[in-house]
Amino acid sequence: MNINKLKGKKGFTLIELLIVIAIIGILSAIAIPTYLNYVNRAKDSEAHTNLGAIFTSETAFSATNSVYISAGNAETTGMPSIAAGVTTTTSTHPFYSPTLATLDASNGPFTCNGATASAAGTLAPTSVYTIDPATGVATAPTPYTGTGGPSAGGFATMGFLPKGSLYFWYQVSVSPAANTSAPSGSGVTSMASAGVTDGYCGGGLTALAGTDFAGSNPQIYAINDYSTTPTLTLGHSF
């Protein structure tokens, strides 16, 4: 009798199972790309946040010294090329290069001599921070006794010291005069580790954030002293 009851029960047919599998596949095809785009948009927000912080730091530096300062050469040593047609994936990284032992952290006021920022009449920094390359944490400044120094200026000089791993690389270049339009087009579509020289000074600035964390979409965001809203000058947003 129990056997007869079991024989009377029906299971799922092959067609019903295939329909369920098809529905799961459709939902996955919709959900996974949406989730990945959400993750990438969250990564993109780093560029917006840090470019805003860089502008704030530059504004504070300019308020004291009447000029902006370039930055990013020493800090971005080893940065992969970021440009149109270059799709090498950029991995997460500390702000400071692991090969960087010291970084200029001189206190101003600075003057602009021949487009180069100088403090106390010399291009050599008066003191340096020692940077832990694993954490990016800076120790108290110590007197610098060398000549020339590791840098005549940079992010540490303006007070921009982000911690932890980053998705984007950052650079600031300066121009003799203030900008009169938002960053766009040619001139802000590529980044390289030797793209700027630390410690140059001028009346205008352009700050860049670049990456290719997707491996198929090199991106560069830019701001300048005319427009503080980050503009995507290379690649597409998520």
C-alpha distance (Angstrom), angle and dihedral (degrees) to the residues before:
residue distance angle dihedral
M1 . . .
N2 3.80 . .
I3 3.78 89.5 .
N4 3.78 90.8 54.0
K5 3.82 90.4 51.4
L6 3.80 91.0 52.7
K7 3.78 90.5 48.9
G8 3.77 89.3 54.8
K9 3.86 93.6 57.5
K10 3.79 118.0 92.7
G11 3.81 127.1 -145.1
F12 3.79 131.7 -160.3
T13 3.75 116.6 -62.9
L14 3.81 121.1 -130.4
I15 3.80 90.5 -108.8
E16 3.82 91.7 54.1
L17 3.82 91.2 50.6
L18 3.79 91.0 49.2
I19 3.81 90.5 50.7
V20 3.82 91.0 52.1
I21 3.81 91.1 48.5
A22 3.80 90.2 48.9
I23 3.81 91.5 51.3
I24 3.82 91.2 49.7
G25 3.81 89.6 49.5
I26 3.80 92.5 51.1
L27 3.80 92.4 48.6
S28 3.81 90.8 48.6
A29 3.80 91.6 49.0
I30 3.80 89.1 55.2
A31 3.81 99.9 38.2
I32 3.82 101.7 44.7
P33 3.85 97.5 54.8
T34 3.80 89.6 43.5
Y35 3.80 90.6 52.6
L36 3.82 92.6 47.0
N37 3.80 91.0 49.8
Y38 3.80 89.0 50.1
V39 3.82 90.0 52.6
N40 3.82 91.6 47.7
R41 3.80 91.7 48.9
A42 3.80 88.3 53.4
K43 3.81 89.1 52.4
D44 3.81 90.4 48.6
S45 3.80 89.2 56.7
E46 3.81 88.6 67.8
A47 3.81 90.3 68.2
H48 3.80 92.1 50.6
T49 3.81 92.5 48.4
N50 3.81 96.9 46.2
L51 3.81 95.6 41.9
G52 3.80 86.9 54.2
A53 3.81 90.0 49.7
I54 3.81 91.0 48.5
F55 3.79 90.8 51.9
T56 3.80 90.3 49.6
S57 3.81 90.6 50.2
E58 3.81 91.7 47.3
T59 3.79 91.1 48.7
A60 3.81 90.7 52.7
F61 3.82 90.4 47.1
S62 3.81 90.9 49.2
A63 3.80 91.9 49.0
T64 3.81 88.9 61.0
N65 3.79 100.8 34.2
S66 3.83 104.4 26.3
V67 3.82 91.3 -129.0
Y68 3.80 139.0 74.3
I69 3.82 121.1 -119.8
S70 3.81 130.2 -138.1
A71 3.79 120.5 -125.0
G72 3.78 143.6 170.8
N73 3.79 108.1 72.6
A74 3.80 99.7 101.2
E75 3.78 94.4 31.7
T76 3.81 95.0 52.2
T77 3.80 99.0 45.5
G78 3.80 106.2 144.7
M79 3.80 93.8 24.2
P80 3.82 111.2 153.8
S81 3.78 117.4 -120.1
I82 3.79 111.7 -88.5
A83 3.79 112.2 -164.0
A84 3.78 143.8 120.0
G85 3.79 110.2 -63.3
V86 3.82 93.4 16.8
T87 3.79 109.4 110.7
T88 3.79 104.7 169.9
T89 3.78 108.7 142.0
T90 3.82 113.2 -113.8
S91 3.77 113.2 -145.2
T92 3.79 127.2 -148.3
H93 3.79 113.5 -80.1
P94 3.81 142.1 175.0
F95 3.79 115.5 -97.7
Y96 3.77 91.9 -114.4
S97 3.78 121.8 58.4
P98 3.83 112.3 -110.9
T99 3.83 87.2 -125.5
L100 3.81 92.6 58.0
A101 3.80 111.4 101.9
T102 3.79 101.1 170.1
L103 3.76 137.5 15.5
D104 3.77 130.9 -163.9
A105 3.78 112.0 -100.0
S106 3.79 100.2 165.7
N107 3.76 118.8 159.4
G108 3.79 117.7 -128.3
P109 2.84 163.8 -166.1
F110 3.79 86.6 177.5
T111 3.76 128.4 -164.4
C112 3.79 127.0 -151.5
N113 3.80 109.8 -120.4
G114 3.80 114.4 177.3
A115 3.82 90.8 -21.9
T116 3.82 90.4 -54.4
A117 3.79 121.7 110.5
S118 3.77 113.7 -125.7
A119 3.78 133.6 -179.3
A120 3.80 125.3 -151.8
G121 3.80 90.2 -1.9
T122 3.81 96.1 -61.8
L123 3.79 135.4 95.6
A124 3.80 91.4 -142.6
P125 3.81 115.3 93.1
T126 3.78 114.5 -110.1
S127 3.80 92.1 -141.7
V128 3.78 139.5 3.0
Y129 3.76 138.1 -148.5
T130 3.78 118.2 -130.4
I131 3.80 108.4 -131.5
D132 3.80 124.0 -149.1
P133 3.85 99.8 -139.5
A134 3.81 92.1 -156.0
T135 3.79 95.1 56.8
G136 3.79 105.4 14.5
V137 3.81 89.6 -128.1
A138 3.80 115.7 149.5
T139 3.80 122.9 -142.1
A140 3.81 125.2 -145.4
P141 3.82 114.1 -66.1
T142 3.80 118.2 -94.0
P143 3.81 128.0 -164.9
Y144 3.79 115.0 -84.9
T145 3.80 114.5 -140.3
G146 3.80 101.7 175.2
T147 3.79 128.4 95.4
G148 3.77 123.0 -102.7
G149 3.76 93.7 -0.3
P150 3.80 129.8 -136.9
S151 3.80 89.1 -73.4
A152 3.77 139.8 -3.2
G153 3.77 91.3 -138.6
G154 3.78 141.9 -30.8
F155 3.75 144.6 142.7
A156 3.80 94.0 -34.5
T157 3.80 89.9 53.4
M158 3.80 91.8 55.9
G159 3.83 90.9 42.7
F160 3.82 101.1 -109.5
L161 3.82 107.1 139.6
P162 3.84 112.0 154.8
K163 3.80 118.3 -171.9
G164 3.79 132.0 -142.9
S165 3.79 131.1 18.9
L166 3.79 121.1 -31.3
Y167 3.80 135.0 -157.1
F168 3.81 94.4 -155.0
W169 3.81 135.2 56.6
Y170 3.80 118.5 -137.1
Q171 3.80 136.1 -148.1
V172 3.79 137.3 167.4
S173 3.79 123.2 -157.6
V174 3.79 124.8 -175.5
S175 3.79 134.2 -146.4
P176 3.81 129.6 -155.7
A177 3.81 93.3 -113.1
A178 3.80 135.3 31.9
N179 3.80 118.1 -85.5
T180 3.80 118.2 -105.9
S181 3.80 100.0 -162.3
A182 3.81 140.7 33.1
P183 3.83 117.8 -86.1
S184 3.80 113.1 -90.4
G185 3.79 145.0 135.2
S186 3.78 124.2 9.2
G187 3.77 119.7 12.4
V188 3.81 95.1 42.3
T189 3.81 101.1 57.0
S190 3.80 99.9 88.8
M191 3.79 138.6 46.0
A192 3.79 132.4 -169.1
S193 3.79 134.6 170.0
A194 3.81 91.0 -108.5
G195 3.80 93.0 46.1
V196 3.82 95.2 108.3
T197 3.78 138.9 24.5
D198 3.79 118.4 -132.1
G199 3.76 117.0 -119.0
Y200 3.80 102.8 26.6
C201 3.79 114.4 136.1
G202 3.78 138.2 -156.6
G203 3.77 148.0 137.8
G204 3.81 96.7 -89.0
L205 3.78 135.1 46.4
T206 3.79 140.8 -164.6
A207 3.81 118.9 -164.8
L208 3.81 120.8 -163.0
A209 3.81 134.2 -164.4
G210 3.80 116.2 -169.3
T211 3.80 137.9 178.2
D212 3.79 145.6 139.8
F213 3.79 101.9 -153.8
A214 3.82 91.4 151.9
G215 3.81 92.1 56.0
S216 3.80 92.0 -132.8
N217 3.79 104.6 55.2
P218 3.82 116.4 58.6
Q219 3.80 106.6 -163.0
I220 3.79 134.5 -165.5
Y221 3.80 123.3 -175.7
A222 3.79 119.0 -168.6
I223 3.79 140.9 -170.6
N224 3.78 131.4 177.1
D225 3.77 139.2 -175.7
Y226 3.81 91.0 -86.7
S227 3.80 97.1 51.6
T228 3.80 122.0 25.0
T229 3.82 93.3 -174.5
P230 3.84 108.7 103.2
T231 3.81 110.3 -114.0
L232 3.81 122.1 -157.8
T233 3.80 102.3 -130.1
L234 3.80 98.0 169.2
G235 3.82 131.8 30.8
H236 3.78 127.3 0.1
S237 3.78 133.2 -73.2
F238 3.80 123.8 -118.2
